[in-house]
């Protein structure tokens, strides 16, 4: 009797396993079908990360000379980090900019809500549009990196802006430019060093084309960030 029950249980487990595999295969077929990118299921795997994973990835962006970030995310790129990093930046930009305005205008202390839609539009266009262009160029030049891997790498590189935004509260032009230069250098090194393994497979001309695009993108981002959101005029 015991063996009969055990055999029956094993058969049920095998049937359940086959049923599960069939459901997974069907789900994969749905995700790879026509217009699959318009479905929620298509993006579900890119939110399969824990809080520890996100924190570990953010910490890695502040160690630009340690080229293991791309290897860390290669098998599991996520959109959770890039989305929430930019959401946090939007909140911080609005808060810091309004605090600066309140400090400057003691009599007229009003909260300016216009920073929210402006920062939302600009940051999310940069966070998702820039890696789309970069991924397309790299794919054309022969780099084996997907769009989601590129957007994850680029999105996490923007976490350098988190402490910079807080420090932008201090109205000192020299100090502000110093931290902007730091952010530009840190994020550029982070991207280039983590792409080095893939870039080394290319011809030297193609390699420098991609490096030039990355440096130009980061320079534009940080200049844009400073001049649009924190363009204080000192007396």
C-alpha positions in Angstrom: 0.0 0.0 0.0 2.8 2.4 0.9 4.5 1.8 -2.4 1.3 2.2 -4.3 0.6 5.6 -2.6 4.2 6.7 -3.3 3.9 5.7 -7.0 0.7 7.5 -7.3 2.2 10.7 -5.7 5.1 10.5 -8.1 2.8 10.2 -11.1 0.8 13.2 -9.9 4.0 15.2 -9.4 5.2 14.3 -12.8 1.8 15.3 -14.3 1.8 18.6 -12.4 5.4 19.3 -13.6 4.5 18.6 -17.2 1.4 20.8 -16.9 3.5 23.6 -15.4 6.0 23.3 -18.2 3.3 23.5 -20.7 1.8 26.6 -19.1 5.3 28.2 -19.1 5.8 27.4 -22.8 2.4 28.8 -23.6 3.2 31.9 -21.7 6.5 32.3 -23.5 4.7 31.9 -26.9 2.3 34.6 -25.9 5.2 36.9 -24.9 7.0 36.4 -28.2 3.9 36.7 -30.4 2.9 39.7 -32.5 2.6 42.9 -30.5 3.7 41.0 -27.3 5.3 44.2 -26.1 1.8 45.7 -25.6 1.0 43.1 -22.9 1.7 43.2 -19.2 3.1 39.7 -19.3 5.9 40.8 -21.6 7.4 43.1 -19.0 6.7 40.9 -15.9 10.2 39.2 -16.0 11.9 42.6 -15.9 10.4 43.3 -12.4 11.6 40.0 -10.9 14.1 41.5 -8.4 14.2 41.9 -4.7 14.9 45.0 -2.6 18.4 43.6 -1.9 19.1 43.2 -5.6 18.1 46.9 -6.3 20.2 48.2 -3.4 23.2 46.1 -4.5 22.9 47.4 -8.1 22.6 51.0 -7.0 25.7 50.6 -4.7 27.6 49.2 -7.7 27.1 52.4 -9.7 29.2 54.3 -7.1 32.1 51.9 -7.8 32.8 52.8 -11.5 36.2 51.0 -11.6 34.6 47.7 -10.6 33.5 46.2 -14.0 31.0 43.5 -12.8 27.7 45.4 -13.0 26.9 44.2 -16.5 27.7 40.6 -15.6 25.5 41.0 -12.5 22.4 42.0 -14.6 23.1 40.1 -17.8 20.8 37.2 -16.8 18.2 39.3 -15.1 18.0 43.0 -16.3 15.3 44.9 -14.5 13.2 48.0 -15.1 12.3 48.4 -11.4 15.5 50.2 -10.5 15.5 52.7 -13.4 11.8 53.6 -12.9 12.1 54.2 -9.2 15.5 56.0 -9.4 13.9 58.5 -11.8 10.7 58.7 -9.7 12.9 59.6 -6.7 14.8 62.2 -8.7 11.5 63.8 -9.7 10.5 64.1 -6.0 13.9 65.4 -5.0 14.2 67.9 -7.8 10.8 69.3 -6.8 11.5 69.4 -3.1 15.0 70.9 -3.4 14.0 73.5 -6.0 11.1 74.7 -3.9 13.2 74.8 -0.7 15.7 77.0 -2.5 12.9 79.3 -3.7 11.4 79.5 -0.2 14.8 80.5 1.2 15.2 83.2 -1.4 11.7 84.6 -1.3 10.9 85.0 2.4 7.7 86.9 1.7 6.2 84.8 -1.1 6.5 81.2 0.1 4.5 79.2 -2.4 5.0 75.6 -3.6 5.7 75.4 -7.4 4.1 72.2 -8.7 5.3 72.8 -12.3 8.6 71.1 -11.6 6.8 67.7 -11.4 5.5 67.4 -15.0 8.6 69.1 -16.4 11.0 66.7 -14.5 8.8 63.7 -15.2 8.8 64.3 -19.0 12.4 65.1 -19.3 13.9 62.5 -17.0 11.9 59.6 -18.4 12.5 60.6 -22.0 16.3 60.6 -21.1 16.2 57.4 -19.1 14.4 55.4 -21.8 15.1 57.3 -25.0 18.9 57.5 -24.6 19.5 53.8 -24.0 17.2 53.0 -27.0 19.4 55.1 -29.3 22.6 53.6 -27.7 21.3 50.1 -28.0 20.4 50.6 -31.6 23.8 52.0 -32.4 25.6 49.2 -30.5 23.5 46.5 -32.2 24.3 48.1 -35.6 28.1 48.1 -34.8 28.0 44.5 -33.5 27.6 44.7 -29.7 25.7 41.8 -28.3 23.6 43.7 -25.8 19.8 43.8 -25.6 17.7 46.9 -25.2 16.6 45.9 -21.7 20.2 45.2 -20.6 21.2 48.7 -22.0 18.3 50.4 -20.3 19.0 48.7 -17.0 22.7 49.7 -17.2 21.9 53.3 -18.2 19.0 53.6 -15.7 21.1 52.6 -12.8 23.9 54.9 -13.9 21.5 57.8 -13.1 21.5 56.9 -9.4 24.6 59.2 -9.2 22.2 62.1 -9.5 20.5 61.2 -6.2 23.2 62.6 -3.9 24.0 65.4 -6.4 20.4 66.6 -6.3 20.5 66.8 -2.5 23.8 68.7 -2.6 22.3 71.1 -5.2 20.4 72.7 -2.3 23.6 74.7 -1.5 23.7 77.8 -3.7 27.4 78.0 -4.5 28.2 77.9 -8.2 31.7 76.5 -7.9 30.5 73.7 -5.6 27.6 72.9 -7.9 29.9 72.7 -10.9 32.3 70.5 -9.0 29.6 67.9 -8.1 28.3 68.0 -11.7 31.8 67.2 -13.0 32.0 64.4 -10.5 28.6 63.0 -11.6 29.6 63.2 -15.2 33.0 61.5 -14.6 31.5 58.8 -12.3 28.6 57.8 -14.6 30.8 57.9 -17.8 33.4 55.7 -16.3 30.7 53.4 -14.9 29.2 52.9 -18.4 32.4 52.6 -20.4 34.2 50.2 -18.0 31.1 48.0 -17.8 30.9 48.0 -21.6 34.6 47.3 -22.0 34.3 43.6 -22.3 31.8 44.0 -25.2 33.7 46.9 -26.8 37.0 45.0 -26.8 35.4 42.6 -29.4 34.9 45.5 -31.9 37.3 47.2 -34.2 39.1 50.2 -32.7 37.0 52.7 -34.8 33.7 51.2 -33.7 34.9 51.1 -30.1 35.7 54.8 -30.1 32.4 55.7 -31.8 30.4 54.1 -28.9 32.7 55.6 -26.3 32.2 59.0 -27.9 28.4 58.6 -27.9 28.4 57.6 -24.2 30.6 60.6 -23.2 28.4 63.0 -25.3 25.2 61.6 -23.8 26.5 62.0 -20.2 27.9 65.4 -20.8 24.6 66.5 -22.3 22.6 65.0 -19.4 24.6 66.7 -16.6 24.8 70.1 -18.3 21.1 69.8 -19.0 20.4 68.8 -15.4 22.4 71.7 -14.0 21.2 74.4 -16.4 17.5 73.5 -16.4 16.8 72.5 -12.8 19.5 74.2 -10.8 20.5 77.3 -12.8 21.0 79.6 -9.7 22.1 83.2 -10.4 24.6 84.4 -7.8 24.9 88.0 -7.0 
